[in-house]
Structure formats: C-alpha cells, structure tokens
Amino acid sequence: MDIVHFRLSLTAEQMRSYYEGVARQVVVRAHDGRRIQFPAQWLRRFVTLDGVHGRFEMRFGEDRKLIDFHRVGD
C-alpha cells in the first residue's frame, strides 16, 4: 500500500472553478515531493464556506487505485 500526505489550501473562489467545470483536476505536491493529480470531485465532501483547507492523506492499493482519501488535520 502506498500512502501520500499533502497540505491543501483552496479558497472558496478557487473551488468555484472546479464546481463550474472550468478545472477538473487538482494538482498538489506531496510532502515527499511527488506531484499528485486527482479529480476535483474528490474534494466535495471537504468544502466549507472558506474553501478547502487542511492536511490530507490518500491511500492507494497495489494496483495504484485509490482506497481512502481523508483529512488528517488542519
């Protein structure tokens, strides 16, 4: 299993571009330096009036498919 940690800080205005379909992918730099790209729709459950902010963790299986994606802190 592969685990990726990253910090994300997107304002409500930035999230609007994802909701409107202007941007479909989010690209982040993981703590270990890897560049991670994933569908913006994965962030929907974390959106607040201020946008999306916090530390996140993604877990991938041996086949590189996403197993779990959750917030681990502020």
Secondary structure as GFF3:
##gff-version 3
##sequence-region A 1 74
A	DSSP	beta_strand	2	10	.	.	.	ID=ss1
A	DSSP	alpha_helix	12	19	.	.	.	ID=ss2
A	DSSP	beta_strand	25	29	.	.	.	ID=ss3
A	DSSP	beta_strand	35	39	.	.	.	ID=ss4
A	DSSP	three_ten_helix	40	46	.	.	.	ID=ss5
A	DSSP	beta_strand	52	60	.	.	.	ID=ss6
A	DSSP	beta_strand	66	73	.	.	.	ID=ss7
###
